[in-house]
């Protein structure tokens, strides 16, 4: 299967994932501004061609699939072109820059679009999902999800676009992962009931000078299942100096399960009462599942409909937090 990958920021991770799929060749690497990084990644991963015009490459007709890992406001044009050409389309989160674009993409994709919510492939989260579904915890009444990271813990930034508009904030960086995990671990008719957010550094120093920041660095979101009695809380921070951790807690009427995961390597510990299960590092590569009828040994992959659903919750939270 011949792929074009578009995006060089998180592109190295996707190239490593794709290199682990024997049926895949990455024939083209697309970039927006950083040609030097694109050529360096192409050399490292044996990609024969780089381009600043991915739409022209799609028009050439020599591809089977396109993966987009560039900023959210670039997703729709490339994904729409790929889907219209009959290609498999994969995108990093969030699906698009707003819900209208996400809805258009979900309608166009059918069964040919996937979102890399890779935490679904983590065996610890898959086990937590099983515990939530098999009745061992009783009726689920509360879920808590937290994501701490420190990649923007300071007044500098290497990514000015992450601070402009709601699609560049911590809810976009981390929150959509947790909102997808919420829907996946405890399915329901989830709705955001309250949200608050904060910009920690209103002005940062970027590669080209001062960056005026409007996108949130911290956020707290409360949700309720409109068809049930469960409540949820989602918390995100990309400015947690010295801390990188994901935590999930699922509380039922008959028990409680808590998971602590390392976002760098995917290792995790799952506790339920006196029982503790340790899970080693995991690559969480979603591509094998995407290329084999959407199923994997652990967990499911997210399609564009899932991406749209997570985007709806993300934008509900963003609107409420800006009031």
C-alpha positions as CSV (number, residue, x, y, z in Angstrom):
1,X,0.0,0.0,0.0
2,X,1.5,3.3,-1.1
3,X,1.2,6.2,1.4
4,X,1.8,9.9,1.4
5,X,2.4,11.4,4.9
6,X,1.7,15.1,5.2
7,X,3.3,16.8,8.2
8,X,6.7,16.8,9.8
9,X,6.0,17.7,13.4
10,X,4.5,14.4,14.7
11,X,5.5,12.9,11.4
12,X,8.4,11.0,12.8
13,X,6.1,9.0,15.0
14,X,3.8,8.1,12.1
15,X,6.8,7.2,9.9
16,X,8.0,4.8,12.6
17,X,4.5,3.3,12.9
18,X,4.2,2.9,9.2
19,X,7.7,1.4,8.9
20,X,6.4,-1.4,11.2
21,X,3.7,-2.4,8.6
22,X,5.3,-4.7,6.0
23,X,2.6,-4.0,3.5
24,X,3.2,-0.2,3.5
25,X,5.6,2.0,1.6
26,X,5.7,5.7,2.3
27,X,6.5,7.1,-1.1
28,X,6.0,10.9,-0.4
29,X,6.5,13.1,2.6
30,X,4.6,16.4,2.5
31,X,5.6,19.5,4.4
32,X,4.3,23.0,5.0
33,X,7.3,25.2,5.8
34,X,10.1,23.1,7.1
35,X,11.7,21.6,4.1
36,X,15.0,20.8,5.9
37,X,13.2,18.7,8.5
38,X,11.2,17.0,5.8
39,X,14.3,16.0,3.9
40,X,16.0,14.9,7.1
41,X,13.0,12.6,8.0
42,X,12.9,11.4,4.4
43,X,16.6,10.3,4.7
44,X,16.0,8.6,8.0
45,X,13.0,6.6,6.9
46,X,13.9,6.0,3.3
47,X,11.1,8.1,1.8
48,X,12.1,8.8,-1.8
49,X,10.2,12.1,-2.4
50,X,9.3,15.3,-0.5
51,X,6.7,17.8,-1.6
52,X,5.2,21.2,-0.6
53,X,2.2,20.4,-2.7
54,X,0.4,17.3,-1.5
55,X,-2.8,18.1,-3.5
56,X,-0.8,17.9,-6.7
57,X,0.6,14.5,-5.6
58,X,-2.9,13.2,-5.0
59,X,-3.9,14.4,-8.4
60,X,-1.1,12.3,-10.0
61,X,-3.0,9.2,-8.9
62,X,-0.1,6.9,-7.7
63,X,-1.2,6.5,-4.1
64,X,-3.4,4.2,-2.1
65,X,-3.6,6.2,1.2
66,X,-2.8,9.6,2.7
67,X,-2.0,10.3,6.4
68,X,-2.3,13.9,7.6
69,X,-0.4,15.0,10.7
70,X,-0.2,18.7,10.0
71,X,-2.0,21.5,12.0
72,X,-5.8,21.1,12.2
73,X,-6.6,24.0,9.8
74,X,-4.8,22.1,7.0
75,X,-6.7,18.8,7.4
76,X,-9.9,19.3,5.4
77,X,-8.4,20.3,2.1
78,X,-6.0,17.3,1.9
79,X,-8.3,14.7,3.5
80,X,-11.2,15.8,1.2
81,X,-9.0,15.5,-1.9
82,X,-7.7,12.1,-0.8
83,X,-11.3,10.7,-0.1
84,X,-12.6,12.2,-3.4
85,X,-9.8,10.3,-5.2
86,X,-10.9,7.0,-3.5
87,X,-7.9,6.8,-1.2
88,X,-7.8,5.6,2.4
89,X,-7.5,8.7,4.7
90,X,-5.9,8.9,8.1
91,X,-5.5,12.0,10.2
92,X,-4.0,12.9,13.5
93,X,-6.4,14.5,16.1
94,X,-8.5,16.6,16.0
95,X,-10.3,15.6,12.9
96,X,-10.6,19.2,11.6
97,X,-10.4,22.8,12.7
98,X,-14.2,23.0,13.5
99,X,-17.3,20.9,13.7
100,X,-18.6,21.9,10.3
101,X,-15.5,20.7,8.6
102,X,-15.5,17.5,10.7
103,X,-19.1,16.8,9.8
104,X,-18.3,17.2,6.1
105,X,-15.3,14.9,6.4
106,X,-17.2,12.2,8.3
107,X,-20.0,12.2,5.7
108,X,-17.5,12.0,2.8
109,X,-15.3,9.2,4.4
110,X,-17.7,6.4,5.0
111,X,-15.5,3.5,6.0
112,X,-12.3,5.0,4.5
113,X,-11.3,7.5,7.2
114,X,-9.5,6.9,10.5
115,X,-8.3,9.2,13.3
116,X,-5.2,8.2,15.3
117,X,-6.6,8.2,18.8
118,X,-3.8,5.8,19.6
119,X,-4.6,5.3,23.3
120,X,-7.4,3.0,22.2
121,X,-4.6,0.6,21.2
122,X,-3.0,0.7,24.7
123,X,-3.7,-2.7,26.4
124,X,-4.2,-1.1,29.9
125,X,-7.0,1.2,28.6
126,X,-8.5,-1.8,26.7
127,X,-8.5,-3.7,30.0
128,X,-10.2,-0.7,31.8
129,X,-12.8,-0.7,29.0
130,X,-13.5,-4.4,29.6
131,X,-13.9,-3.9,33.3
132,X,-16.3,-1.0,32.7
133,X,-18.4,-3.2,30.3
134,X,-18.5,-6.6,32.0
135,X,-20.4,-5.5,35.1
136,X,-17.6,-6.1,37.5
137,X,-17.7,-2.5,38.7
138,X,-21.5,-2.4,38.8
139,X,-23.3,0.5,37.2
140,X,-20.8,3.2,36.2
141,X,-21.5,6.5,38.0
142,X,-18.4,8.6,37.6
143,X,-15.3,8.8,35.3
144,X,-12.3,11.0,35.7
145,X,-9.6,11.6,33.1
146,X,-6.5,13.7,33.5
147,X,-3.6,14.4,31.1
148,X,-0.5,16.3,32.4
149,X,2.3,17.3,30.1
150,X,5.1,19.8,30.2
151,X,6.0,20.4,26.5
152,X,4.8,24.0,26.9
153,X,5.8,24.5,30.6
154,X,7.5,27.9,30.1
155,X,7.2,31.2,28.3
156,X,8.8,29.9,25.1
157,X,7.2,27.9,22.3
158,X,8.4,26.2,19.1
159,X,4.8,26.0,17.8
160,X,3.2,29.5,17.4
161,X,0.1,28.0,15.8
162,X,-0.7,26.1,19.0
163,X,-1.6,29.4,20.7
164,X,-3.9,30.9,18.0
165,X,-7.5,30.0,18.2
166,X,-9.3,27.3,20.1
167,X,-8.1,24.5,17.8
168,X,-4.5,25.0,19.0
169,X,-5.0,24.8,22.8
170,X,-4.7,22.1,25.4
171,X,-8.2,20.8,24.7
172,X,-7.0,20.2,21.1
173,X,-3.6,18.8,22.1
174,X,-4.7,16.5,24.9
175,X,-8.4,16.9,25.6
176,X,-9.7,15.3,22.4
177,X,-7.8,12.1,23.3
178,X,-9.5,12.0,26.7
179,X,-12.9,12.8,25.3
180,X,-12.5,10.0,22.8
181,X,-11.4,7.7,25.6
182,X,-14.5,8.7,27.7
183,X,-16.8,7.8,24.8
184,X,-14.9,4.5,24.2
185,X,-14.5,3.3,27.8
186,X,-18.0,4.3,28.9
187,X,-20.3,4.7,25.9
188,X,-23.2,7.1,26.4
189,X,-24.9,10.2,25.3
190,X,-22.3,12.6,26.7
191,X,-22.8,16.3,26.9
192,X,-20.5,19.0,28.3
193,X,-22.2,20.8,31.2
194,X,-19.4,23.2,32.3
195,X,-15.9,24.1,31.4
196,X,-13.2,26.5,32.4
197,X,-9.8,27.2,30.9
198,X,-6.8,29.4,31.4
199,X,-4.0,30.9,29.3
200,X,-0.9,30.7,31.5
201,X,1.4,32.9,29.4
202,X,-0.5,35.5,27.4
203,X,2.7,36.3,25.5
204,X,5.4,33.8,24.6
205,X,8.6,33.8,22.7
206,X,8.5,31.9,19.4
207,X,11.1,31.1,16.7
208,X,10.2,34.4,14.9
209,X,9.6,36.6,17.9
210,X,6.7,37.4,20.3
211,X,3.6,35.2,20.1
212,X,0.3,36.6,21.4
213,X,-1.5,33.6,23.0
214,X,-5.3,33.1,23.0
215,X,-5.5,29.3,23.2
216,X,-5.8,27.7,26.6
217,X,-2.9,26.0,28.4
218,X,-5.2,24.5,31.1
219,X,-8.8,23.3,31.1
220,X,-11.3,21.5,33.2
221,X,-14.5,20.0,31.7
222,X,-17.5,18.5,33.4
223,X,-19.8,16.2,31.4
224,X,-23.0,14.2,32.0
225,X,-24.6,11.2,30.3
226,X,-27.9,12.5,29.1
227,X,-29.3,9.0,28.8
228,X,-28.0,7.7,32.2
229,X,-26.8,8.9,35.6
230,X,-23.0,8.9,35.0
231,X,-20.9,12.0,35.4
232,X,-17.4,12.7,34.1
233,X,-14.6,15.2,34.6
234,X,-11.8,15.8,32.1
235,X,-8.7,17.8,33.0
236,X,-5.8,18.8,30.8
237,X,-2.6,20.7,31.3
238,X,0.3,21.2,28.8
239,X,2.2,23.3,31.4
240,X,2.7,20.8,34.2
241,X,6.4,21.4,34.8
242,X,8.3,18.2,35.3
243,X,5.2,16.0,35.1
244,X,3.9,13.8,32.3
245,X,1.1,11.5,33.2
246,X,-2.4,10.2,32.2
247,X,-4.8,9.1,34.9
248,X,-8.2,7.5,34.5
249,X,-10.6,6.5,37.2
250,X,-13.9,4.7,36.6
251,X,-16.2,4.4,39.6
252,X,-19.1,2.0,39.7
253,X,-21.7,1.0,42.3
254,X,-19.7,-2.1,43.2
255,X,-16.1,-1.1,42.6
256,X,-13.5,1.4,41.4
257,X,-10.7,1.0,38.9
258,X,-7.8,3.5,38.5
259,X,-5.2,3.6,35.8
260,X,-2.0,5.6,35.7
261,X,-0.1,5.7,32.3
262,X,3.1,7.2,31.0
263,X,2.4,9.2,27.8
264,X,6.0,8.9,26.7
265,X,6.1,5.1,26.4
266,X,2.6,3.8,27.0
267,X,3.4,1.8,30.1
268,X,0.7,1.7,32.7
269,X,-0.5,0.4,36.1
270,X,-4.2,-0.6,36.5
271,X,-5.6,-1.0,40.1
272,X,-8.9,-2.5,41.1
273,X,-9.2,-3.1,44.9
274,X,-6.2,-5.1,46.0
275,X,-5.4,-6.2,42.4
276,X,-2.7,-4.4,40.5
277,X,-1.8,-5.1,36.9
278,X,1.4,-3.6,35.4
279,X,1.6,-3.1,31.6
280,X,5.0,-2.5,29.9
281,X,5.8,0.0,27.2
282,X,3.6,-0.2,24.2
283,X,4.0,1.5,20.8
284,X,0.2,2.0,20.4
285,X,0.6,1.8,16.6
286,X,-2.9,2.2,15.2
287,X,-2.0,1.5,11.5
288,X,-2.2,-2.4,11.6
289,X,-5.7,-2.1,12.8
290,X,-6.7,0.5,10.3
291,X,-5.3,-1.7,7.5
292,X,-7.1,-4.8,8.7
293,X,-10.8,-4.1,8.7
294,X,-10.5,-1.7,11.7
295,X,-9.8,-4.4,14.3
296,X,-6.8,-5.0,16.4
297,X,-5.6,-7.5,19.1
298,X,-6.4,-4.8,21.7
299,X,-9.1,-2.2,21.3
300,X,-10.7,-0.6,18.2
301,X,-9.6,2.2,16.0
302,X,-11.5,5.4,15.7
303,X,-13.1,6.4,12.4
304,X,-14.1,9.8,11.2
305,X,-17.5,9.5,12.9
306,X,-15.7,9.0,16.2
307,X,-13.5,12.0,15.4
308,X,-16.6,14.1,14.7
309,X,-18.2,13.0,18.0
310,X,-15.0,13.9,19.9
311,X,-14.9,17.3,18.1
312,X,-18.4,18.1,19.1
313,X,-17.5,17.6,22.8
314,X,-14.2,19.5,22.3
315,X,-16.0,22.5,20.8
316,X,-18.8,22.5,23.4
317,X,-16.0,22.7,26.1
318,X,-14.2,25.4,24.2
319,X,-17.3,27.6,23.9
320,X,-18.2,27.2,27.5
321,X,-14.7,27.8,28.8
322,X,-14.4,31.1,26.8
323,X,-17.5,32.7,28.5
